[in-house]
Amino acid sequence: MKSSWKKQRQATKKRQIKLLRWRNNFVRKYGFKNVAELGIRVSEAVRKTVESCYNALKQLTKMRTTNETFV
């Protein structure tokens, strides 16, 4: 008969393997070789998005200040 800690250890191991398989399949599904490549692409996308939002906010602020001076 197995003790409870062995059962917990096996369940944890099984869960880890399942999550590892899911992650690897997800990464390969979208054409990446590994998780590091995915992380690099995601960080680049986030940087570009934040940069464009920052530029838009800067333009809006500039427009607002110019409109307030003419009023």
MMTF fields as JSON, N, C-alpha, C and O atoms, coordinates in Angstrom:
{
  "mmtfVersion": "1.0.0",
  "mmtfProducer": "UNKNOWN",
  "numBonds": 283,
  "numAtoms": 284,
  "numGroups": 71,
  "numChains": 1,
  "numModels": 1,
  "chainsPerModel": [1],
  "groupsPerChain": [71],
  "chainIdList": ["A"],
  "bondAtomList": [4, 2, 8, 6, 12, 10, 16, 14, 20, 18, 24, 22, 28, 26, 32, 30, 36, 34, 40, 38, 44, 42, 48, 46, 52, 50, 56, 54, 60, 58, 64, 62, 68, 66, 72, 70, 76, 74, 80, 78, 84, 82, 88, 86, 92, 90, 96, 94, 100, 98, 104, 102, 108, 106, 112, 110, 116, 114, 120, 118, 124, 122, 128, 126, 132, 130, 136, 134, 140, 138, 144, 142, 148, 146, 152, 150, 156, 154, 160, 158, 164, 162, 168, 166, 172, 170, 176, 174, 180, 178, 184, 182, 188, 186, 192, 190, 196, 194, 200, 198, 204, 202, 208, 206, 212, 210, 216, 214, 220, 218, 224, 222, 228, 226, 232, 230, 236, 234, 240, 238, 244, 242, 248, 246, 252, 250, 256, 254, 260, 258, 264, 262, 268, 266, 272, 270, 276, 274, 280, 278],
  "bondOrderList": [1, 1, 1, 1, 1, 1, 1, 1, 1, 1, 1, 1, 1, 1, 1, 1, 1, 1, 1, 1, 1, 1, 1, 1, 1, 1, 1, 1, 1, 1, 1, 1, 1, 1, 1, 1, 1, 1, 1, 1, 1, 1, 1, 1, 1, 1, 1, 1, 1, 1, 1, 1, 1, 1, 1, 1, 1, 1, 1, 1, 1, 1, 1, 1, 1, 1, 1, 1, 1, 1],
  "groupList": [{"groupName": "MET", "atomNameList": ["N", "CA", "C", "O"], "elementList": ["N", "C", "C", "O"], "formalChargeList": [0, 0, 0, 0], "bondAtomList": [1, 0, 2, 1, 3, 2], "bondOrderList": [1, 1, 2], "singleLetterCode": "M", "chemCompType": "L-PEPTIDE LINKING"}, {"groupName": "LYS", "atomNameList": ["N", "CA", "C", "O"], "elementList": ["N", "C", "C", "O"], "formalChargeList": [0, 0, 0, 0], "bondAtomList": [1, 0, 2, 1, 3, 2], "bondOrderList": [1, 1, 2], "singleLetterCode": "K", "chemCompType": "L-PEPTIDE LINKING"}, {"groupName": "SER", "atomNameList": ["N", "CA", "C", "O"], "elementList": ["N", "C", "C", "O"], "formalChargeList": [0, 0, 0, 0], "bondAtomList": [1, 0, 2, 1, 3, 2], "bondOrderList": [1, 1, 2], "singleLetterCode": "S", "chemCompType": "L-PEPTIDE LINKING"}, {"groupName": "TRP", "atomNameList": ["N", "CA", "C", "O"], "elementList": ["N", "C", "C", "O"], "formalChargeList": [0, 0, 0, 0], "bondAtomList": [1, 0, 2, 1, 3, 2], "bondOrderList": [1, 1, 2], "singleLetterCode": "W", "chemCompType": "L-PEPTIDE LINKING"}, {"groupName": "GLN", "atomNameList": ["N", "CA", "C", "O"], "elementList": ["N", "C", "C", "O"], "formalChargeList": [0, 0, 0, 0], "bondAtomList": [1, 0, 2, 1, 3, 2], "bondOrderList": [1, 1, 2], "singleLetterCode": "Q", "chemCompType": "L-PEPTIDE LINKING"}, {"groupName": "ARG", "atomNameList": ["N", "CA", "C", "O"], "elementList": ["N", "C", "C", "O"], "formalChargeList": [0, 0, 0, 0], "bondAtomList": [1, 0, 2, 1, 3, 2], "bondOrderList": [1, 1, 2], "singleLetterCode": "R", "chemCompType": "L-PEPTIDE LINKING"}, {"groupName": "ALA", "atomNameList": ["N", "CA", "C", "O"], "elementList": ["N", "C", "C", "O"], "formalChargeList": [0, 0, 0, 0], "bondAtomList": [1, 0, 2, 1, 3, 2], "bondOrderList": [1, 1, 2], "singleLetterCode": "A", "chemCompType": "L-PEPTIDE LINKING"}, {"groupName": "THR", "atomNameList": ["N", "CA", "C", "O"], "elementList": ["N", "C", "C", "O"], "formalChargeList": [0, 0, 0, 0], "bondAtomList": [1, 0, 2, 1, 3, 2], "bondOrderList": [1, 1, 2], "singleLetterCode": "T", "chemCompType": "L-PEPTIDE LINKING"}, {"groupName": "ILE", "atomNameList": ["N", "CA", "C", "O"], "elementList": ["N", "C", "C", "O"], "formalChargeList": [0, 0, 0, 0], "bondAtomList": [1, 0, 2, 1, 3, 2], "bondOrderList": [1, 1, 2], "singleLetterCode": "I", "chemCompType": "L-PEPTIDE LINKING"}, {"groupName": "LEU", "atomNameList": ["N", "CA", "C", "O"], "elementList": ["N", "C", "C", "O"], "formalChargeList": [0, 0, 0, 0], "bondAtomList": [1, 0, 2, 1, 3, 2], "bondOrderList": [1, 1, 2], "singleLetterCode": "L", "chemCompType": "L-PEPTIDE LINKING"}, {"groupName": "ASN", "atomNameList": ["N", "CA", "C", "O"], "elementList": ["N", "C", "C", "O"], "formalChargeList": [0, 0, 0, 0], "bondAtomList": [1, 0, 2, 1, 3, 2], "bondOrderList": [1, 1, 2], "singleLetterCode": "N", "chemCompType": "L-PEPTIDE LINKING"}, {"groupName": "PHE", "atomNameList": ["N", "CA", "C", "O"], "elementList": ["N", "C", "C", "O"], "formalChargeList": [0, 0, 0, 0], "bondAtomList": [1, 0, 2, 1, 3, 2], "bondOrderList": [1, 1, 2], "singleLetterCode": "F", "chemCompType": "L-PEPTIDE LINKING"}, {"groupName": "VAL", "atomNameList": ["N", "CA", "C", "O"], "elementList": ["N", "C", "C", "O"], "formalChargeList": [0, 0, 0, 0], "bondAtomList": [1, 0, 2, 1, 3, 2], "bondOrderList": [1, 1, 2], "singleLetterCode": "V", "chemCompType": "L-PEPTIDE LINKING"}, {"groupName": "TYR", "atomNameList": ["N", "CA", "C", "O"], "elementList": ["N", "C", "C", "O"], "formalChargeList": [0, 0, 0, 0], "bondAtomList": [1, 0, 2, 1, 3, 2], "bondOrderList": [1, 1, 2], "singleLetterCode": "Y", "chemCompType": "L-PEPTIDE LINKING"}, {"groupName": "GLY", "atomNameList": ["N", "CA", "C", "O"], "elementList": ["N", "C", "C", "O"], "formalChargeList": [0, 0, 0, 0], "bondAtomList": [1, 0, 2, 1, 3, 2], "bondOrderList": [1, 1, 2], "singleLetterCode": "G", "chemCompType": "PEPTIDE LINKING"}, {"groupName": "GLU", "atomNameList": ["N", "CA", "C", "O"], "elementList": ["N", "C", "C", "O"], "formalChargeList": [0, 0, 0, 0], "bondAtomList": [1, 0, 2, 1, 3, 2], "bondOrderList": [1, 1, 2], "singleLetterCode": "E", "chemCompType": "L-PEPTIDE LINKING"}, {"groupName": "CYS", "atomNameList": ["N", "CA", "C", "O"], "elementList": ["N", "C", "C", "O"], "formalChargeList": [0, 0, 0, 0], "bondAtomList": [1, 0, 2, 1, 3, 2], "bondOrderList": [1, 1, 2], "singleLetterCode": "C", "chemCompType": "L-PEPTIDE LINKING"}],
  "groupTypeList": [0, 1, 2, 2, 3, 1, 1, 4, 5, 4, 6, 7, 1, 1, 5, 4, 8, 1, 9, 9, 5, 3, 5, 10, 10, 11, 12, 5, 1, 13, 14, 11, 1, 10, 12, 6, 15, 9, 14, 8, 5, 12, 2, 15, 6, 12, 5, 1, 7, 12, 15, 2, 16, 13, 10, 6, 9, 1, 4, 9, 7, 1, 0, 5, 7, 7, 10, 15, 7, 11, 12],
  "groupIdList": [1, 2, 3, 4, 5, 6, 7, 8, 9, 10, 11, 12, 13, 14, 15, 16, 17, 18, 19, 20, 21, 22, 23, 24, 25, 26, 27, 28, 29, 30, 31, 32, 33, 34, 35, 36, 37, 38, 39, 40, 41, 42, 43, 44, 45, 46, 47, 48, 49, 50, 51, 52, 53, 54, 55, 56, 57, 58, 59, 60, 61, 62, 63, 64, 65, 66, 67, 68, 69, 70, 71],
  "secStructList": [7, 7, 7, 2, 2, 2, 2, 2, 2, 2, 2, 2, 2, 2, 2, 2, 2, 2, 2, 2, 2, 2, 2, 2, 2, 2, 2, 2, 2, 6, 6, 7, 1, 1, 2, 2, 2, 2, 2, 2, 2, 2, 2, 2, 2, 2, 2, 2, 2, 2, 2, 2, 2, 2, 2, 2, 2, 2, 2, 2, 2, 2, 2, 2, 2, 2, 2, 2, 2, 2, 7],
  "xCoordList": [0.832, 0.0, 0.884, 1.869, 0.516, 1.302, 0.937, -0.215, 1.953, 1.681, 1.177, 1.31, 0.61, -0.013, 1.016, 0.71, 2.23, 3.228, 3.678, 4.003, 3.7, 4.058, 2.972, 3.263, 1.735, 0.619, 0.661, 0.461, 0.926, 1.021, 2.172, 2.037, 3.297, 4.47, 4.179, 4.548, 3.518, 3.179, 2.173, 2.27, 1.21, 0.213, 0.864, 0.532, 1.788, 2.499, 3.33, 3.336, 4.033, 4.861, 4.011, 4.387, 2.879, 1.969, 1.447, 1.372, 1.089, 0.595, 1.673, 1.393, 2.905, 4.016, 4.273, 4.488, 4.249, 4.457, 3.347, 3.6, 2.12, 0.965, 1.09, 0.864, 1.453, 1.616, 2.784, 2.7, 3.863, 5.021, 4.655, 5.047, 3.908, 3.456, 2.55, 2.69, 1.619, 0.695, 1.466, 1.199, 2.429, 3.214, 4.023, 4.051, 4.672, 5.477, 4.608, 4.996, 3.454, 2.546, 2.041, 1.924, 1.745, 1.297, 2.373, 2.085, 3.607, 4.73, 4.933, 5.093, 4.928, 5.129, 3.964, 4.153, 2.755, 1.562, 1.659, 1.195, 2.256, 2.368, 3.713, 4.066, 4.466, 5.655, 6.924, 7.857, 6.986, 8.204, 8.973, 8.382, 10.286, 11.105, 11.138, 11.166, 11.133, 11.18, 10.536, 10.129, 10.453, 9.786, 10.565, 9.965, 11.892, 12.706, 12.389, 12.268, 12.256, 11.925, 10.548, 10.351, 9.611, 8.275, 8.344, 7.683, 9.138, 9.278, 9.866, 9.446, 10.838, 11.459, 10.435, 10.339, 9.672, 8.662, 7.58, 7.144, 7.152, 6.111, 6.619, 5.898, 7.852, 8.393, 8.55, 8.323, 8.938, 9.029, 7.658, 7.516, 6.65, 5.297, 4.776, 4.146, 5.039, 4.593, 5.297, 4.671, 6.596, 7.353, 6.798, 6.634, 6.506, 5.966, 4.59, 4.287, 3.771, 2.434, 2.512, 1.82, 3.352, 3.498, 4.053, 3.621, 5.005, 5.599, 4.555, 4.52, 3.716, 2.696, 1.644, 1.17, 1.273, 0.318, 0.921, 0.232, 2.186, 2.861, 2.875, 2.607, 3.193, 3.203, 1.815, 1.683, 0.781, -0.581, -0.953, -1.544, -0.612, -0.912, -0.15, -0.677, 1.083, 1.883, 1.242, 1.186, 0.765, 0.103, -1.183, -1.472, -1.958, -3.202, -2.923, -3.632, -1.907, -1.54, -1.114, -1.476, -0.349, 0.111, -1.07, -1.125, -2.016, -3.204, -4.014, -4.508, -4.147, -4.93, -4.296, -4.998, -3.0, -2.341, -2.413, -2.556, -2.318, -2.429, -3.854, -4.046, -4.845, -6.233, -6.543, -7.318, -5.949, -6.205, -5.575, -6.093, -4.497, -3.871, -4.68, -4.625, -5.422, -6.216, -7.584, -8.238, -8.016, -9.352, -9.373, -10.417],
  "yCoordList": [-1.183, 0.0, 1.258, 1.34, 2.213, 3.444, 4.423, 4.524, 5.133, 6.16, 7.424, 7.578, 8.305, 9.503, 10.422, 11.051, 10.522, 11.409, 10.908, 11.705, 9.568, 9.021, 9.345, 9.679, 9.243, 9.569, 11.039, 11.385, 11.901, 13.33, 13.627, 14.442, 12.972, 13.168, 12.722, 13.406, 11.579, 11.086, 12.003, 12.254, 12.499, 13.408, 14.705, 15.226, 15.228, 16.459, 16.243, 17.079, 15.12, 14.794, 14.67, 15.16, 14.02, 13.844, 15.2, 15.445, 16.074, 17.406, 18.227, 18.92, 18.149, 18.884, 18.42, 19.236, 17.113, 16.566, 17.02, 17.379, 17.003, 17.42, 18.895, 19.248, 19.748, 21.173, 21.413, 22.272, 20.675, 20.803, 20.433, 21.12, 19.351, 18.945, 20.01, 20.359, 20.524, 21.549, 22.776, 23.316, 23.224, 24.405, 24.191, 25.055, 23.045, 22.769, 22.682, 23.175, 22.067, 21.991, 23.371, 23.672, 24.203, 25.565, 26.355, 27.059, 26.237, 26.959, 26.501, 27.326, 25.196, 24.666, 24.99, 25.197, 25.034, 25.31, 26.658, 26.803, 27.641, 28.975, 29.221, 30.369, 28.16, 28.249, 28.694, 29.145, 28.582, 28.94, 27.674, 26.611, 27.79, 26.613, 26.313, 25.152, 27.367, 27.156, 28.341, 29.315, 28.243, 29.262, 30.579, 31.653, 30.502, 31.722, 32.572, 33.793, 31.934, 32.667, 33.32, 34.455, 32.602, 33.148, 34.358, 35.366, 34.27, 35.385, 36.616, 37.738, 36.412, 37.538, 38.222, 39.449, 37.436, 38.011, 38.751, 39.828, 38.177, 38.814, 40.131, 41.129, 40.141, 41.376, 42.457, 43.635, 42.063, 43.044, 43.612, 44.814, 42.746, 43.201, 44.152, 45.162, 43.829, 44.687, 46.038, 47.08, 46.017, 47.267, 48.151, 49.355, 47.573, 48.352, 48.929, 50.075, 48.127, 48.576, 49.739, 50.744, 49.596, 50.654, 51.919, 53.027, 51.752, 52.908, 53.658, 54.888, 52.933, 53.598, 54.274, 55.359, 53.642, 54.27, 55.531, 56.539, 55.477, 56.641, 57.797, 58.944, 57.481, 58.531, 59.137, 60.349, 58.296, 58.798, 59.707, 60.768, 59.295, 60.124, 61.44, 62.484, 61.382, 62.587, 63.559, 64.762, 63.038, 63.884, 64.488, 65.665, 63.661, 64.171, 65.282, 66.288, 65.104, 66.123, 67.397, 68.501, 67.229, 68.384, 69.128, 70.358, 68.365, 68.985, 69.724, 70.825, 69.104, 69.735, 71.038, 72.027, 71.049, 72.273, 73.363, 74.538, 73.006, 74.025, 74.568, 75.758, 73.721, 74.184, 75.081, 76.029, 74.799, 75.63, 77.024, 77.997, 77.127, 78.424, 79.319, 80.542, 78.744, 79.54, 79.938, 80.816, 79.325, 79.62, 80.907, 81.298],
  "zCoordList": [0.0, 0.0, 0.0, 0.734, -0.824, -0.935, 0.177, 0.597, 0.632, 1.638, 0.942, -0.272, 1.72, 1.142, 0.494, -0.519, 1.045, 0.464, -0.896, -1.776, -1.078, -2.393, -3.412, -4.561, -2.985, -3.88, -4.279, -5.444, -3.295, -3.586, -4.532, -5.445, -4.318, -5.169, -6.598, -7.553, -6.741, -8.076, -8.765, -9.966, -7.997, -8.57, -9.029, -10.094, -8.229, -8.59, -9.837, -10.741, -9.888, -11.046, -12.301, -13.366, -12.172, -13.302, -13.787, -14.991, -12.85, -13.182, -13.881, -14.859, -13.379, -13.995, -15.426, -16.322, -15.632, -16.974, -17.908, -19.058, -17.411, -18.214, -18.62, -19.777, -17.657, -17.958, -18.902, -19.78, -18.738, -19.621, -21.056, -21.999, -21.216, -22.552, -23.161, -24.333, -22.355, -22.86, -23.316, -24.39, -22.5, -22.828, -24.105, -24.98, -24.204, -25.394, -26.651, -27.71, -26.537, -27.687, -28.077, -29.265, -27.106, -27.364, -28.096, -29.064, -27.634, -28.241, -29.679, -30.579, -29.896, -31.257, -32.18, -33.378, -31.619, -32.416, -33.118, -34.249, -32.461, -33.032, -33.705, -33.977, -33.976, -34.8, -34.105, -34.769, -32.798, -32.076, -31.743, -31.552, -31.673, -31.369, -29.88, -29.471, -29.07, -27.624, -26.915, -27.548, -25.616, -24.809, -24.829, -24.783, -24.897, -24.905, -26.134, -26.033, -27.281, -28.506, -28.391, -28.827, -27.808, -27.581, -26.664, -26.917, -25.601, -24.658, -25.318, -25.036, -26.197, -26.899, -27.793, -27.804, -28.54, -29.436, -28.661, -29.068, -27.552, -26.74, -26.167, -26.172, -25.676, -25.101, -26.166, -25.892, -27.38, -28.467, -28.809, -29.03, -28.851, -29.163, -28.092, -28.404, -26.842, -25.737, -25.807, -25.614, -26.083, -26.18, -27.29, -27.092, -28.454, -29.565, -29.22, -29.552, -28.555, -28.174, -27.189, -27.349, -26.178, -25.171, -25.812, -25.493, -26.711, -27.381, -28.214, -28.197, -28.934, -29.748, -28.876, -29.212, -27.755, -26.834, -26.221, -26.065, -25.881, -25.31, -26.307, -25.948, -27.566, -28.595, -28.791, -28.965, -28.763, -28.915, -27.741, -27.94, -26.537, -25.363, -25.403, -25.021, -25.865, -25.981, -26.971, -26.719, -28.087, -29.09, -28.538, -28.754, -27.816, -27.226, -26.224, -26.194, -25.415, -24.434, -25.144, -24.738, -26.198, -26.962, -27.588, -27.565, -28.148, -28.747, -27.697, -27.939, -26.519, -25.459, -24.998, -24.783, -24.849, -24.382, -25.445, -25.105, -26.714, -27.768, -27.846, -28.096, -27.637, -27.662, -26.48, -26.61, -25.326, -24.152, -24.317, -23.77, -25.041, -25.211, -26.142, -26.014, -27.066, -28.006, -27.455, -28.017, -26.393, -25.845, -25.086, -24.564]
}
